[in-house]
Amino acid sequence: MTSTRIPRREWLIAAGLILLALVPSLAGAVRVGEIASGAPETAENAAFMQMPVPVVLHIIAAVVYAIVGAFQFVPSLRRRHRAWHRFAGRYLLVPTGVVVAVTGLWMAAFYDVRPIDGLAIEISRYIVGGVMLASLVLGVAAIARRDFFAHGAWMTRAYALAMGAGTQVLTSAPFLLLFGEPDMLARLLQMDAGWIINALFAEWVIARRRAAARRRRPAVVAA
């Protein structure tokens, strides 16, 4: 009898993705708490306190997107619970992913730029938000024409960019602990490194899936 247990390695994938989202999620919860409690305005939170709706939507959508999306990368769950996979993608992941991308672009356009961020990081945010939104649209278009591989590839790219905030904790925390607050160049490198690492990892995952699909193809033809 075929085992219905999900391999431990696959659970570790989901757990790792959720852990990656944990720190930015906690930071987001603190930010929402400040807004809800009417905390005093500071130079760090003034934009959020004055225009709270975009950042609150961004944080809530990002948490849902990160957690639900993590389980979409568990192959056994995806194969055995296709109805859930479709429901989660259609009604949770695509809507929250669009909210994350659009509110991120909105905040980049209308919130005051922190002096340490500068124009270069703003440009990076526009690029990342735009590519994430485009990836979601292309992923939906791919599944509409039943191109399952392209659908998975574009959704993987979108998720990887959205998870950049988690990786940025890893790229910035060691520098902060060793050297203190970064200057503008170091901040740019730390932020962009988080997005680039995730983007490259996504392409590696997609390449592995493509290679696996090619290995299975002869067997399907022979059958």
Secondary structure, DSSP 8 states (H G I E B T S, - for coil): -------HHHHHHHHHHHHHHHHHHHHHHHHHHHHHHT----TTTHHHHHSHHHHHHHHHHHHHHHHHHHHHT-HHHHHH-HHHHHHHIIIIIHHHHHHHHHHHHHHHHHS---TTTHHHHHHHHHHHHHHHHHHHHHHHHHHHTT-HHHHHHHHHHHHHHHTHHHHHHHHHHHHHHHH-S--HHHHHHHHHHHHHHHHHHHHHHHHHHHHHHHHHHHHHHH-
